[in-house]
């Protein structure tokens, strides 16, 4: 069995070496950008396989970039989650940077003035509440309204084989959940853009002129290690894999390790039973004022746990059942993250986990059927 696993790992590694992102598939998009004025939505994840940033690469190719549009965490990916990101200039290139987070989630017509085509290159992680797909929605909407074509340079989804969780209900729509999809959607960001367009989820049923530059030699079942951390609090592959399951804790009084070096690989709070594992959050890169700053939290270390292949609920359920004051466990943000009130009610009612999963089944079947129309890989 060990040899079989070893051979599979080697096969995955070899596949990853061959895999090229949409950014690396430049023979298919450089002709589309020649002699055009470009706006580009990207951040620190927008690199080619040689580690050169897409912005620098395009400038080397004499592509006329006019502006950079930056999502949550900013162009260089250094801002805290939820931190207001201001407009500015890139010190390396002198290009103007326009923030797509805070009060300006959708580019204004004047910010798009003079742009012939928009390029979108962000590394997503496959979770509904990871806000890069929300930024994609607003970029697509702005492009449709201003008759500007959009080019998505696709990237592998590190959780690309997982489709799981409750479907978002329309009444719980927010920037951390804009579409009726499960918590883990199992699509690349290019496929997701095609779905936004095809399902007419943009305002007034608009559709933008969308082109997806696909990855080369990629399949969604292969293991894909991210070359750059996609945001400050997702430092490694383990955190990316556990993110969707542990992010639900952000709607509770439990810390997910912000303010430590094991973000989204541990969880704990002062209100959970004392145990052999504890941590004390302190200000650090990506968390200037973490939850329970300076206070000892008890919980569980998942940094060495096996990779999950579904939305894992057992840690959330166990934490709720063992917390000292259950009335203070959930906060209003939980229903935004879950996309439904049902999950909180099910956990509070002590519904067995298998019954909770059963309640998602019909929604997941319908979603997979819809999703199949937009898959590239």
C-alpha positions in Angstrom: 0.0 0.0 0.0 2.9 2.3 0.9 4.5 1.8 -2.5 1.2 2.5 -4.3 0.8 5.8 -2.4 4.4 6.7 -3.1 4.0 6.1 -6.8 0.8 8.1 -6.8 2.5 11.0 -5.1 5.3 10.8 -7.7 2.7 10.9 -10.4 1.1 13.9 -8.9 4.5 15.7 -8.6 5.3 15.0 -12.2 1.9 16.2 -13.3 2.4 19.4 -11.3 5.7 20.0 -12.9 4.0 19.8 -16.3 0.9 21.8 -15.3 0.9 25.3 -16.6 -1.5 28.0 -15.4 -3.4 30.3 -17.7 -0.7 33.0 -17.1 1.9 30.5 -18.4 -0.3 29.8 -21.5 0.8 33.2 -22.9 0.8 32.2 -26.5 -3.0 32.1 -26.3 -3.5 35.5 -24.7 -0.6 37.8 -25.7 -2.1 38.3 -29.3 -5.4 39.4 -27.6 -3.6 42.1 -25.7 -1.4 43.5 -28.4 -2.0 47.2 -29.1 -4.7 47.3 -26.4 -4.9 49.4 -23.2 -5.1 46.9 -20.3 -6.6 46.9 -16.8 -5.5 44.0 -14.7 -7.0 42.4 -11.6 -4.3 40.6 -9.7 -2.2 40.3 -6.5 0.9 38.4 -5.3 -0.5 35.1 -6.7 -0.4 36.3 -10.3 3.0 34.8 -11.1 4.3 32.6 -13.9 6.2 29.4 -13.4 9.5 31.2 -13.5 8.3 33.4 -10.5 8.0 36.5 -12.6 4.9 38.5 -11.8 2.3 38.8 -14.5 2.4 42.6 -14.4 6.2 42.6 -14.9 5.9 40.0 -17.7 3.3 41.9 -19.6 5.3 45.2 -19.3 8.4 43.3 -20.7 6.2 42.3 -23.6 5.3 45.9 -24.2 1.6 45.4 -23.2 0.1 48.8 -22.2 -1.1 48.2 -18.7 -3.1 51.3 -17.5 -4.2 50.3 -14.0 -3.9 47.5 -11.5 -7.1 46.5 -9.6 -6.4 44.8 -6.2 -8.8 42.5 -4.2 -9.1 41.9 -0.5 -5.5 41.9 1.1 -4.2 44.3 -1.6 -1.9 44.0 -4.6 1.0 42.6 -2.6 -1.3 40.5 -0.4 -0.2 42.0 2.9 -3.5 43.4 4.3 -5.4 41.7 7.1 -8.7 40.0 6.3 -11.4 42.6 6.2 -8.9 45.5 6.5 -9.7 48.6 4.4 -7.3 48.6 1.4 -6.6 52.1 0.0 -5.8 53.1 -3.6 -2.2 53.9 -4.4 0.8 53.3 -6.7 2.9 50.2 -7.2 6.4 51.3 -6.1 8.1 49.0 -8.6 6.2 50.0 -11.8 4.6 53.3 -10.9 1.2 52.0 -12.0 -1.9 53.2 -10.3 -3.5 50.6 -7.9 -7.3 50.7 -7.4 -8.7 48.8 -4.4 -11.6 46.5 -5.0 -12.2 46.0 -1.3 -14.0 48.3 1.2 -16.3 50.9 -0.3 -15.3 50.3 -4.0 -16.0 46.6 -4.6 -17.0 47.3 -8.2 -14.9 49.5 -10.5 -16.6 52.8 -11.4 -17.1 53.8 -15.1 -14.4 56.5 -14.7 -11.9 54.0 -13.3 -12.5 51.9 -16.5 -12.3 54.8 -18.8 -9.8 54.2 -21.7 -9.4 50.5 -20.9 -9.9 48.2 -24.0 -9.7 44.9 -22.2 -9.6 43.6 -18.6 -7.4 40.8 -17.4 -8.2 38.8 -14.3 -5.6 36.6 -12.6 -6.1 35.5 -9.0 -5.5 32.2 -7.2 -8.8 31.0 -5.7 -9.1 28.2 -3.1 -12.5 26.8 -4.0 -14.5 28.1 -1.0 -17.7 30.2 -1.5 -16.7 32.7 1.2 -13.2 33.3 -0.2 -13.8 36.7 -1.6 -11.9 36.6 -4.9 -14.9 35.1 -6.6 -17.0 37.9 -5.3 -14.5 40.4 -6.8 -14.8 38.4 -10.0 -18.6 38.9 -10.0 -18.2 42.7 -9.7 -15.5 42.9 -12.3 -17.7 40.9 -14.7 -20.6 43.2 -14.0 -18.6 46.3 -14.5 -17.1 44.9 -17.8 -20.6 44.0 -19.0 -22.0 47.5 -18.2 -19.1 49.3 -19.9 -18.8 46.9 -22.9 -15.2 45.9 -22.0 -14.1 42.3 -22.7 -12.7 40.2 -19.8 -9.9 37.7 -20.0 -9.5 35.3 -17.1 -6.2 33.5 -16.8 -7.2 30.3 -15.1 -5.4 28.6 -12.2 -5.9 25.2 -10.6 -8.2 24.9 -7.6 -6.2 23.2 -4.8 -9.6 21.9 -3.5 -10.8 21.2 -7.0 -12.2 17.8 -6.5 -14.4 18.7 -3.5 -18.0 19.7 -3.9 -19.7 19.8 -0.5 -21.8 21.8 2.0 -25.1 23.6 2.1 -26.2 25.7 -0.9 -26.4 29.5 -0.2 -29.9 30.7 0.2 -30.7 34.0 -1.6 -31.7 35.8 1.6 -28.2 35.3 3.0 -26.4 36.9 0.1 -23.3 39.0 1.0 -19.8 39.6 -0.1 -18.8 36.3 1.5 -21.4 34.5 -0.4 -22.9 35.9 -3.6 -24.2 32.9 -5.5 -26.4 29.8 -4.9 -23.5 27.4 -4.7 -22.2 25.0 -1.9 -19.4 26.0 0.5 -16.9 24.0 -1.6 -17.8 24.4 -5.3 -15.0 22.3 -7.0 -14.4 24.7 -9.9 -11.5 26.7 -11.1 -12.0 30.5 -11.2 -12.3 30.4 -15.0 -15.0 27.8 -14.8 -16.7 29.8 -12.0 -16.7 32.9 -14.2 -18.3 30.9 -17.0 -21.0 29.8 -14.6 -21.7 33.4 -13.4 -22.1 34.4 -17.0 -24.1 31.4 -18.1 -26.5 31.5 -15.2 -27.0 35.2 -15.6 -26.2 36.0 -12.0 -25.0 39.5 -12.8 -27.3 42.4 -12.2 -30.3 42.5 -14.6 -29.1 39.3 -16.2 -26.2 41.0 -17.9 -23.5 38.9 -19.5 -19.9 40.0 -20.1 -17.8 39.1 -23.1 -15.7 36.5 -21.4 -12.6 34.5 -22.6 -11.0 31.9 -20.3 -7.3 31.1 -21.0 -7.2 27.5 -19.6 -4.5 25.7 -17.7 -2.4 23.1 -19.5 -2.0 19.5 -18.3 -4.3 20.0 -15.4 -7.0 17.7 -14.0 -9.1 18.6 -10.9 -8.3 15.3 -9.2 -4.5 15.9 -9.1 -2.8 17.3 -6.0 -1.8 20.9 -6.6 0.6 22.8 -4.3 0.3 26.6 -4.4 3.6 28.3 -5.2 2.5 31.5 -3.3 0.2 31.8 -0.3 -3.1 33.2 -1.6 -3.7 35.4 1.4 -1.8 36.3 4.6 -3.6 33.7 6.8 -3.3 30.8 4.4 0.4 30.1 4.8 0.6 26.5 3.4 -1.3 23.7 1.7 -2.6 22.3 5.0 -4.3 25.6 5.8 -5.7 25.8 2.3 -7.2 22.3 2.6 -8.7 23.0 6.0 -9.8 26.5 5.3 -13.4 25.9 4.3 -14.1 23.6 7.3 -12.4 25.9 9.9 -13.6 29.2 8.5 -17.0 28.5 9.9 -15.4 29.1 13.3 -15.1 32.7 12.3 -18.8 32.9 12.9 -18.4 31.7 16.5 -16.4 32.6 19.6 -13.6 30.2 18.6 -10.2 31.3 17.1 -8.8 29.7 14.0 -5.2 30.6 14.9 -5.0 34.1 13.5 -2.1 35.7 15.4 -0.1 32.4 15.4 2.0 30.7 12.8 -0.6 27.9 12.4 -3.5 29.9 11.0 -6.4 27.7 9.8 -4.6 24.6 11.1 -5.6 25.0 14.8 -8.7 26.1 16.7 -9.4 27.0 20.2 -10.9 29.5 22.7 -10.8 30.3 26.4 -14.3 28.8 26.7 -13.3 25.3 25.6 -12.2 22.7 28.2 -8.6 22.9 29.2 -6.5 20.3 27.2 -3.0 19.4 26.4 -3.0 21.8 23.5 -3.2 25.5 23.9 -2.0 28.7 22.1 -1.9 32.4 22.8 -2.7 34.7 19.8 -0.4 37.7 19.4 -0.2 40.4 16.7 1.7 39.2 13.6 1.8 39.5 9.8 -1.8 39.3 8.6 -3.4 39.8 12.1 -2.6 43.1 13.7 -5.3 42.6 16.4 -6.2 38.9 16.5 -9.2 37.4 18.4 -8.2 36.6 22.0 -5.0 38.7 21.7 -2.7 37.6 24.6 -5.3 35.1 26.0 -4.7 31.4 26.3 -7.0 29.3 24.1 -7.6 25.6 24.4 -8.5 23.5 21.5 -7.0 21.2 18.9 -3.9 21.1 16.7 -4.8 19.9 13.2 -1.5 20.9 11.5 -0.5 17.2 11.0 -4.0 15.8 10.4 -4.7 13.9 7.2 -6.0 16.0 4.2 -9.8 16.3 4.2 -11.9 15.6 1.0 -15.2 17.1 2.2 -16.5 19.9 4.3 -15.5 18.6 7.8 -18.0 19.4 10.5 -16.8 17.3 13.4 -14.6 20.0 14.9 -17.3 22.6 14.8 -19.9 20.2 16.3 -17.5 19.1 19.1 -16.5 22.6 20.0 -20.2 23.6 20.3 -21.0 20.7 22.5 -18.1 21.3 24.8 -18.1 25.1 25.1 -19.1 26.5 28.5 -21.8 28.9 27.4 -23.6 27.7 24.2 -25.7 30.9 24.0 -22.5 32.8 23.2 -21.0 30.3 20.8 -22.5 31.5 17.5 -22.5 35.1 16.3 -24.5 36.7 13.3 -21.6 36.2 10.9 -22.1 32.4 11.1 -25.2 32.4 8.9 -23.5 34.6 6.3 -20.6 32.1 6.1 -22.9 29.1 6.1 -25.3 30.8 3.6 -28.2 29.5 5.6 -29.7 29.6 9.1 -30.3 25.8 9.0 -26.8 24.7 9.8 -26.7 26.6 13.1 -30.2 25.3 14.1 -29.1 21.7 13.2 -26.0 21.9 15.4 -28.0 23.5 18.3 -30.6 20.8 18.0 -27.8 18.2 18.2 -28.8 16.7 14.8 -26.4 13.8 13.9 -23.8 14.8 11.4 -24.9 12.2 8.9 -28.4 13.8 9.0 -27.0 17.2 8.5 -25.1 16.0 5.4 -28.3 14.3 4.2 -30.0 17.6 4.2 -27.5 18.9 1.6 -27.9 16.0 -0.8 -30.6 17.3 -3.2 -29.0 20.7 -3.4 -25.6 19.2 -4.2 -27.1 17.0 -6.9 -28.8 19.9 -8.6 -25.7 22.1 -8.3 -23.4 19.4 -9.8 -25.8 19.1 -12.8 -25.7 22.9 -13.3 -22.0 23.0 -12.8 -21.3 20.3 -15.4 -22.1 22.7 -18.2 -19.2 25.0 -17.3 -16.4 22.6 -16.6 -13.2 22.9 -18.6 -11.1 20.1 -17.1 
